[in-house]
Amino acid sequence: MKHENQKFKILLIRDWLDETDELHPLTIADIIERLKREDIHAERKSVTDDLMTLSEYGLDIESLTIGKKKGYYLASRAFETAELKMLVDSVQAARFLSIGKTKRLIKKLAALSSRGEGALLRRQLYVSERNKSDNESIFYNIDAIHGAIAEDREITFLYWQYDINKKRVARKNGARYCISPYALVWDDEYYYLIGYDAEDAKIKHYRVDKMSAIRVSEQPRKGGDVFDQIDMSRYTSRNFSMFAGEEADVVLDCDREMIGVIIDRFGTDVSLHGKENGFSAFVRVAVSEQFFGWVAALGGAVRIASPASVHDAFVQHLDRVKEAQN
């Protein structure tokens, strides 16, 4: 008589194959022994039939000879090891994720690989506590924002900052912010909400890890006509570290070796004009202190040529920085 666990036989074999690779195959005898521990009776032919069924279903099952026996392993998966390593590195680098959430995500990513590769991914885990958020509710925030966007609703929330004692305190004396959410973007290792503030009639950005107590309003979103005119990929490249400012068409005179820096920042669609010992870049940016800081950090290799108003504002920025150091 078949045991009630018998119906799980092929599913268990499927799970065990997930752990395998070319260095860690499973023989028919291994599978039978594991099934026995699960109180499931199996013969060689039935296990072979199950492997054939799984192969026909789409699993990339390969075999190799181990002594006088044949071993079976999963030759390919949805993610290659290099792809998983890239995702693990991204999770480790993401500042908006807490240490606990980082470790849990990496454990889940490692489970998508073979037993040996998963152990390697976990051994390579390094999490810098200094650069990680302490907000464990980040995923709840993201879920709430996505829900509001799908339902075409405004959201309200508290937005906090640190005080001198490293304690979180709500901005605006605890008053709730009201924003129409339109997009979530990852920039400079943080997640940002891009939304429309109807009271100020402008687009604003908020770091999602600094938001709390998000509520989805019954009020419909506003500012849709503004967002319909935005190319989000271009928009994010113009805003440095997501600090908004008045947009302007700016000409940058650059040393020749800066071409990679300019393309990294503005993309391959940026308009360039070659000149002796360098080039000019024609870009559209949100003019802000962060943009000026980016130009200053390049040590004179990138210079604001026009318009004069942006050039003069940059010089005033440098003067303020200089005065603050005296």
C-alpha positions as a printed NumPy array, in Angstrom:
array([[  0.   ,   0.   ,   0.   ],
       [  1.313,   3.449,  -0.894],
       [  2.101,   5.838,   1.92 ],
       [  0.329,   9.214,   1.742],
       [  3.758,  10.885,   1.239],
       [  4.088,   8.978,  -2.034],
       [  2.348,  11.774,  -3.943],
       [  5.201,  14.129,  -3.039],
       [  7.887,  11.906,  -4.576],
       [  8.507,  13.773,  -7.817],
       [  8.292,  17.137,  -6.037],
       [ 10.966,  16.095,  -3.546],
       [ 13.22 ,  14.865,  -6.357],
       [ 12.718,  18.255,  -8.043],
       [ 13.782,  20.063,  -4.853],
       [ 16.858,  17.87 ,  -4.393],
       [ 17.947,  18.488,  -7.976],
       [ 17.95 ,  22.214,  -7.18 ],
       [ 20.83 ,  21.543,  -4.788],
       [ 22.944,  19.755,  -7.38 ],
       [ 25.625,  20.826,  -9.835],
       [ 28.374,  19.08 , -11.766],
       [ 30.453,  18.762,  -8.595],
       [ 27.538,  17.597,  -6.441],
       [ 25.389,  15.15 ,  -8.496],
       [ 22.823,  12.695,  -7.161],
       [ 22.791,   8.994,  -8.06 ],
       [ 19.623,   6.928,  -8.276],
       [ 20.735,   5.218,  -5.061],
       [ 21.098,   8.653,  -3.354],
       [ 17.563,   9.577,  -4.365],
       [ 16.097,   6.246,  -3.207],
       [ 17.853,   6.62 ,   0.15 ],
       [ 16.517,  10.155,   0.611],
       [ 13.011,   9.041,  -0.311],
       [ 13.282,   6.224,   2.223],
       [ 14.028,   8.8  ,   4.939],
       [ 10.798,  10.53 ,   3.897],
       [  8.942,   7.21 ,   4.329],
       [  8.454,   6.902,   0.554],
       [  9.093,   3.596,  -1.198],
       [ 10.715,   3.839,  -4.637],
       [ 12.364,   1.526,  -7.134],
       [ 15.078,   2.427,  -9.614],
       [ 12.7  ,   2.41 , -12.59 ],
       [ 10.192,   4.773, -10.961],
       [ 12.969,   7.244, -10.048],
       [ 14.359,   7.046, -13.587],
       [ 10.861,   7.686, -14.94 ],
       [ 10.502,  10.705, -12.649],
       [ 13.818,  12.134, -13.867],
       [ 12.661,  11.673, -17.462],
       [  9.336,  13.373, -16.668],
       [ 11.121,  16.344, -15.08 ],
       [ 13.413,  16.579, -18.095],
       [ 10.44 ,  16.577, -20.454],
       [  8.834,  19.245, -18.277],
       [ 11.808,  21.527, -19.008],
       [ 14.473,  20.907, -16.377],
       [ 17.977,  20.825, -17.839],
       [ 19.056,  17.538, -16.226],
       [ 22.451,  16.159, -17.239],
       [ 24.264,  13.007, -16.149],
       [ 27.858,  11.946, -15.604],
       [ 29.602,   8.737, -14.604],
       [ 30.75 ,   8.335, -10.995],
       [ 32.749,   5.124, -10.827],
       [ 30.285,   2.525, -12.06 ],
       [ 27.242,   4.66 , -11.293],
       [ 25.53 ,   7.523, -13.063],
       [ 25.012,  10.84 , -11.306],
       [ 22.386,  13.431, -12.206],
       [ 22.542,  17.191, -11.767],
       [ 20.793,  20.382, -12.853],
       [ 22.967,  21.872, -15.603],
       [ 21.269,  25.277, -15.785],
       [ 18.919,  27.425, -13.742],
       [ 16.911,  30.598, -14.109],
       [ 19.947,  32.513, -12.791],
       [ 23.577,  31.815, -13.572],
       [ 26.084,  32.034, -10.722],
       [ 27.586,  35.247, -12.102],
       [ 24.12 ,  36.818, -12.234],
       [ 23.374,  35.826,  -8.64 ],
       [ 26.739,  37.191,  -7.517],
       [ 25.9  ,  40.496,  -9.204],
       [ 22.533,  40.59 ,  -7.415],
       [ 24.184,  39.741,  -4.072],
       [ 26.692,  42.568,  -4.6  ],
       [ 23.839,  44.97 ,  -5.383],
       [ 21.957,  43.966,  -2.243],
       [ 25.097,  44.403,  -0.144],
       [ 25.696,  47.856,  -1.618],
       [ 22.098,  49.091,  -1.255],
       [ 22.108,  51.557,   1.635],
       [ 18.324,  51.659,   1.891],
       [ 18.254,  48.027,   3.079],
       [ 18.732,  47.232,   6.757],
       [ 21.354,  44.71 ,   7.848],
       [ 18.671,  42.151,   8.703],
       [ 16.856,  42.545,   5.385],
       [ 20.182,  42.36 ,   3.516],
       [ 21.065,  39.032,   5.109],
       [ 17.596,  37.601,   4.49 ],
       [ 17.615,  38.614,   0.823],
       [ 21.068,  37.154,   0.246],
       [ 19.961,  33.893,   1.868],
       [ 17.034,  33.766,  -0.578],
       [ 19.306,  34.512,  -3.529],
       [ 21.724,  31.795,  -2.45 ],
       [ 18.817,  29.328,  -2.38 ],
       [ 18.383,  29.882,  -6.121],
       [ 21.765,  28.285,  -6.806],
       [ 23.206,  24.821,  -6.198],
       [ 24.296,  23.716,  -2.73 ],
       [ 27.962,  24.378,  -3.466],
       [ 27.424,  27.706,  -5.217],
       [ 24.971,  28.828,  -2.526],
       [ 27.544,  28.142,   0.187],
       [ 30.07 ,  30.191,  -1.802],
       [ 27.665,  33.105,  -2.11 ],
       [ 26.964,  33.04 ,   1.631],
       [ 30.688,  32.891,   2.48 ],
       [ 31.248,  35.99 ,   0.377],
       [ 28.644,  37.901,   2.378],
       [ 30.004,  41.146,   3.783],
       [ 27.683,  43.792,   5.155],
       [ 28.966,  47.184,   6.221],
       [ 26.87 ,  48.307,   9.184],
       [ 28.058,  51.876,   8.779],
       [ 26.337,  52.35 ,   5.415],
       [ 23.114,  50.465,   6.087],
       [ 19.699,  51.838,   6.939],
       [ 18.178,  51.01 ,  10.32 ],
       [ 14.641,  51.221,   8.902],
       [ 13.234,  47.666,   8.784],
       [  9.959,  48.86 ,   7.237],
       [ 11.474,  49.692,   3.842],
       [  9.673,  46.85 ,   2.037],
       [  6.345,  47.779,   3.609],
       [  6.913,  51.344,   2.388],
       [  7.646,  50.169,  -1.152],
       [  4.582,  47.925,  -1.139],
       [  2.34 ,  50.742,   0.094],
       [  3.669,  53.157,  -2.543],
       [  3.193,  50.63 ,  -5.353],
       [ -0.338,  50.029,  -4.104],
       [ -1.134,  53.747,  -4.134],
       [  0.251,  54.13 ,  -7.667],
       [ -1.848,  51.175,  -8.866],
       [ -4.965,  52.622,  -7.199],
       [ -4.234,  56.165,  -8.439],
       [ -4.306,  57.547,  -4.884],
       [ -2.343,  60.118,  -2.905],
       [ -0.332,  59.052,   0.128],
       [  0.447,  60.737,   3.428],
       [  3.465,  59.939,   5.575],
       [  5.914,  61.125,   8.188],
       [  9.391,  62.096,   7.027],
       [ 12.227,  61.982,   9.523],
       [ 15.807,  63.087,   9.983],
       [ 18.521,  62.543,  12.606],
       [ 19.125,  64.983,  15.458],
       [ 22.448,  65.672,  17.181],
       [ 21.891,  62.657,  19.44 ],
       [ 21.519,  60.372,  16.382],
       [ 17.831,  59.944,  17.133],
       [ 15.174,  59.962,  14.452],
       [ 12.818,  62.933,  14.652],
       [  9.919,  63.761,  12.35 ],
       [ 10.274,  66.788,  10.128],
       [  7.689,  69.588,  10.062],
       [  7.1  ,  68.974,  13.79 ],
       [  5.4  ,  65.687,  13.026],
       [  2.978,  67.035,  10.412],
       [  2.167,  64.535,   7.673],
       [  3.356,  65.029,   4.111],
       [  0.786,  64.613,   1.321],
       [  2.16 ,  63.54 ,  -2.069],
       [  0.857,  62.033,  -5.288],
       [  3.288,  59.135,  -5.944],
       [  4.347,  58.399,  -9.52 ],
       [  7.656,  56.532,  -9.543],
       [ 10.254,  54.741,  -7.44 ],
       [ 13.867,  55.049,  -8.575],
       [ 17.163,  53.76 ,  -7.246],
       [ 19.841,  56.444,  -7.369],
       [ 23.179,  56.758,  -5.575],
       [ 22.486,  53.538,  -3.597],
       [ 19.166,  54.784,  -2.194],
       [ 15.518,  54.309,  -3.15 ],
       [ 13.573,  57.493,  -3.878],
       [  9.904,  58.278,  -4.306],
       [  9.211,  60.798,  -7.057],
       [  5.884,  62.477,  -6.533],
       [  3.86 ,  65.602,  -7.078],
       [  3.237,  68.082,  -4.266],
       [ -0.057,  69.764,  -5.161],
       [  0.327,  72.422,  -2.458],
       [  3.63 ,  73.635,  -3.915],
       [  2.697,  72.622,  -7.482],
       [  6.035,  70.913,  -8.114],
       [  7.735,  67.535,  -8.355],
       [  9.577,  66.431,  -5.208],
       [ 11.797,  63.519,  -4.162],
       [ 11.823,  61.585,  -0.895],
       [ 14.131,  58.844,   0.338],
       [ 11.924,  55.837,   0.972],
       [ 13.996,  54.641,   3.96 ],
       [ 13.243,  57.977,   5.699],
       [  9.494,  57.62 ,   5.292],
       [  7.257,  56.049,   7.922],
       [  3.582,  55.542,   8.787],
       [  2.542,  55.621,   5.118],
       [ -1.194,  55.799,   4.533],
       [ -2.997,  55.512,   1.21 ],
       [ -5.478,  58.354,   0.908],
       [ -8.95 ,  58.244,  -0.62 ],
       [ -8.002,  61.305,  -2.679],
       [ -7.015,  60.713,  -6.332],
       [ -3.51 ,  61.611,  -7.46 ],
       [ -2.782,  65.043,  -8.861],
       [ -0.117,  66.203, -11.293],
       [ -0.594,  63.456, -13.867],
       [ -0.268,  65.947, -16.726],
       [  3.14 ,  66.982, -15.383],
       [  4.439,  63.41 , -15.231],
       [  3.109,  62.573, -18.692],
       [  5.721,  64.96 , -20.088],
       [  8.675,  63.381, -18.239],
       [ 11.181,  60.911, -19.665],
       [ 12.078,  59.264, -16.356],
       [ 15.491,  57.956, -17.452],
       [ 16.542,  61.424, -18.618],
       [ 14.969,  63.062, -15.578],
       [ 16.963,  61.025, -13.081],
       [ 20.246,  61.736, -14.891],
       [ 19.615,  65.482, -14.597],
       [ 19.001,  65.407, -10.845],
       [ 22.166,  64.835,  -8.859],
       [ 21.553,  62.477,  -5.932],
       [ 17.868,  63.24 ,  -6.523],
       [ 18.205,  66.831,  -5.28 ],
       [ 15.84 ,  68.832,  -7.463],
       [ 16.445,  72.311,  -8.838],
       [ 15.436,  74.536, -11.706],
       [ 16.313,  72.795, -14.958],
       [ 18.622,  74.567, -17.4  ],
       [ 20.514,  73.816, -20.6  ],
       [ 24.179,  74.017, -19.638],
       [ 27.364,  73.91 , -21.709],
       [ 30.32 ,  72.242, -19.982],
       [ 33.858,  72.718, -21.293],
       [ 35.777,  69.547, -20.473],
       [ 39.298,  68.183, -20.679],
       [ 39.529,  65.29 , -23.131],
       [ 40.004,  62.651, -20.421],
       [ 36.619,  63.586, -18.943],
       [ 34.601,  62.067, -21.78 ],
       [ 34.002,  58.846, -19.821],
       [ 32.86 ,  60.816, -16.769],
       [ 30.389,  62.819, -18.856],
       [ 28.938,  59.756, -20.592],
       [ 28.676,  57.882, -17.262],
       [ 26.701,  60.801, -15.827],
       [ 24.519,  61.828, -18.783],
       [ 24.416,  58.734, -21.022],
       [ 25.453,  58.093, -24.59 ],
       [ 22.792,  60.448, -25.974],
       [ 24.645,  63.488, -24.613],
       [ 25.612,  66.008, -27.299],
       [ 29.4  ,  66.505, -27.566],
       [ 31.448,  68.935, -29.663],
       [ 35.177,  68.321, -30.031],
       [ 37.673,  71.152, -29.654],
       [ 41.413,  71.482, -29.166],
       [ 42.559,  69.534, -26.079],
       [ 38.995,  68.805, -25.042],
       [ 35.314,  69.027, -25.859],
       [ 32.081,  70.771, -24.964],
       [ 29.121,  68.852, -23.564],
       [ 25.594,  70.185, -23.987],
       [ 23.499,  68.907, -21.094],
       [ 20.251,  69.622, -19.32 ],
       [ 20.557,  69.534, -15.54 ],
       [ 18.68 ,  70.457, -12.395],
       [ 20.829,  73.297, -11.103],
       [ 21.472,  72.595,  -7.429],
       [ 24.182,  72.618,  -4.78 ],
       [ 24.75 ,  68.951,  -5.558],
       [ 25.374,  69.709,  -9.243],
       [ 27.875,  72.389,  -8.247],
       [ 29.525,  69.952,  -5.842],
       [ 29.885,  67.398,  -8.667],
       [ 31.566,  69.976, -10.927],
       [ 33.87 ,  71.15 ,  -8.109],
       [ 34.88 ,  67.568,  -7.283],
       [ 36.308,  67.197, -10.816],
       [ 39.03 ,  69.692,  -9.923],
       [ 38.714,  72.076, -12.851],
       [ 38.655,  69.385, -15.543],
       [ 34.979,  70.282, -16.151],
       [ 34.01 ,  73.952, -16.328],
       [ 30.613,  75.643, -16.641],
       [ 30.812,  77.697, -19.85 ],
       [ 27.217,  78.897, -20.099],
       [ 24.714,  80.206, -19.339],
       [ 26.292,  83.053, -17.398],
       [ 23.664,  82.809, -14.653],
       [ 24.634,  79.19 , -13.848],
       [ 28.369,  80.015, -14.098],
       [ 27.958,  82.944, -11.69 ],
       [ 25.877,  80.855,  -9.286],
       [ 28.65 ,  78.234,  -9.286],
       [ 31.29 ,  80.868,  -8.476],
       [ 29.11 ,  82.124,  -5.613],
       [ 28.796,  78.532,  -4.384],
       [ 32.595,  78.21 ,  -4.322],
       [ 32.883,  81.542,  -2.461],
       [ 30.42 ,  80.342,   0.186],
       [ 32.356,  77.108,   0.624],
       [ 35.615,  79.035,   0.937],
       [ 34.178,  81.445,   3.483],
       [ 32.774,  78.581,   5.539],
       [ 36.268,  77.129,   5.888],
       [ 37.728,  80.358,   7.332]])
